[in-house]
Amino acid sequence: MSERKFNLGQIVVTKAIDERMKSSEFFKSFVMRSLTRHIDCDWGDLCEEDKELNEQALKNCDARLFSSYIYGSDKEKIWIITEWDRSVTTILFPEDY
């Protein structure tokens, strides 16, 4: 992991993510790898426009940071969102939003 470009604040997960992590070590590992990617500014499976919005948010510290990662053969997504003030980072399924 390289030098951190932003603070994560408190890391929280939704109930659905928590339950899935408790029932699957593979999924738990995927979530941890995804969080590392988020910290390293690898925004995952986003379009170029959304990646650029994240880069601008890093420079200006005025917007949230958003990442999306795909898990497994079912192409299930998780999202990681760090709030604009960097106080909280939430890990969730899109349907939890």
KALIN-V197848 format. One record per run of one state. SS is the DSSP state (helix for helix, strand for strand, loop for the rest). FROM is the first residue (numbers start at 1). TO is the last residue. Records with the same first field share a line. If there is no record, write none. Layout:
SS->FROM-TO, FROM-TO
This chain:
loop->1-9, 14-14, 24-24, 40-43, 45-47, 61-64, 72-75, 83-87, 93-93, 97-97
strand->10-13, 44-44, 65-71, 76-82, 88-92
helix->15-23, 25-39, 48-60, 94-96
